[in-house]
C-alpha cells in the first residue's frame, strides 16, 4: 500500500514555487561584514521569523525565542545573491546561518 501511494505521488506533476529577486549584483564583502556585525545576533534564514519557510530556519527561530534572544534576521529567499554570498562568506553550504558578535557560529546542526 505504501509503495502504491509513493508511485501515485511520483507520477503527479508539482509546481515548484521559489522566491527570487531581481537583484543582479553581488554583495561586496564589506557589505556582508556590515550585516553580520549590525547586531549582536544575526540570522540568515529562509523566510522571516514570523513565517519561516523551512524547518531548520523555524528551529533556529524557536531556540532563540525560547531563550529570549533579540536578533536581526535576513530572508535569503528574497535575494539570490545574498543567499549565495553568505554561503561563500561563511564557507558554509547551508541556511540558516547564525552569527554572534560578527562571528559565524553555525546553523541548525
C-alpha positions as CSV (number, residue, x, y, z in Angstrom):
1,X,0.0,0.0,0.0
2,X,2.8,2.4,0.9
3,X,4.6,1.8,-2.4
4,X,1.4,2.4,-4.3
5,X,1.0,5.8,-2.7
6,X,4.6,6.8,-3.4
7,X,4.2,5.7,-7.1
8,X,1.0,7.7,-7.4
9,X,2.8,10.8,-5.9
10,X,5.8,10.4,-8.2
11,X,3.5,10.3,-11.3
12,X,1.9,13.6,-10.3
13,X,3.2,16.9,-11.6
14,X,4.0,19.5,-9.0
15,X,4.7,23.2,-9.5
16,X,7.7,24.4,-7.5
17,X,7.5,27.9,-6.1
18,X,10.7,29.7,-5.4
19,X,11.1,33.2,-4.2
20,X,13.7,35.0,-6.2
21,X,14.9,38.5,-6.5
22,X,15.7,40.8,-9.5
23,X,18.9,41.8,-7.9
24,X,21.8,41.1,-10.2
25,X,24.9,42.5,-8.4
26,X,26.8,40.5,-5.8
27,X,27.2,42.0,-2.4
28,X,30.7,43.1,-1.6
29,X,32.5,41.6,1.3
30,X,32.3,44.8,3.3
31,X,28.5,44.8,2.9
32,X,28.3,41.3,4.3
33,X,30.6,42.4,7.1
34,X,28.2,45.2,7.9
35,X,25.2,42.9,8.0
36,X,26.8,40.3,10.3
37,X,28.1,43.0,12.7
38,X,24.9,45.1,12.7
39,X,23.5,43.4,15.8
40,X,24.9,41.1,18.5
41,X,23.0,38.1,16.9
42,X,22.2,37.9,13.2
43,X,20.4,35.1,11.4
44,X,20.3,34.5,7.7
45,X,17.3,32.3,7.1
46,X,14.7,31.1,4.7
47,X,11.6,33.2,5.4
48,X,11.1,35.7,8.3
49,X,10.9,35.0,12.0
50,X,7.0,35.2,11.9
51,X,6.9,32.9,8.9
52,X,9.9,30.6,8.5
53,X,10.0,28.8,5.1
54,X,11.9,25.7,6.2
55,X,12.0,23.5,9.3
56,X,15.7,24.3,10.1
57,X,15.0,28.1,10.0
58,X,12.0,27.5,12.2
59,X,14.1,25.6,14.7
60,X,16.6,28.4,15.0
61,X,13.8,30.9,15.5
62,X,12.2,28.8,18.2
63,X,15.5,28.3,20.0
64,X,16.3,32.0,20.0
65,X,12.7,32.8,21.1
66,X,12.8,30.2,23.9
67,X,16.0,31.9,25.3
68,X,14.6,35.5,24.8
69,X,17.4,36.4,22.3
70,X,16.9,39.5,20.3
71,X,18.3,39.3,16.7
72,X,18.2,40.7,13.2
73,X,17.0,38.3,10.5
74,X,17.6,38.4,6.8
75,X,15.4,36.4,4.4
76,X,17.7,34.8,1.8
77,X,14.8,33.8,-0.3
78,X,14.2,37.5,-1.2
79,X,17.7,37.8,-2.7
80,X,19.5,35.1,-4.6
81,X,22.8,37.0,-4.3
82,X,22.5,37.3,-0.6
83,X,21.9,33.5,-0.3
84,X,24.9,32.7,-2.4
85,X,27.2,35.4,-0.9
86,X,26.5,34.5,2.7
87,X,27.4,30.9,2.0
88,X,30.7,32.0,0.4
89,X,31.4,34.5,3.2
90,X,31.0,31.8,5.9
91,X,32.3,29.0,3.8
92,X,29.2,27.0,4.9
93,X,26.8,25.5,2.3
94,X,23.5,25.6,4.2
95,X,20.9,28.0,5.5
96,X,20.1,29.1,8.2
97,X,23.3,30.7,9.4
98,X,23.8,32.3,12.8
99,X,26.4,35.0,13.6
100,X,27.2,36.1,17.1
101,X,29.3,39.3,17.6
102,X,30.1,39.1,13.9
103,X,31.4,35.5,14.0
104,X,29.7,32.6,12.3
105,X,28.7,30.0,14.9
106,X,26.7,27.6,12.7
107,X,23.2,26.8,11.6
108,X,20.7,24.4,12.9
109,X,23.1,21.4,13.3
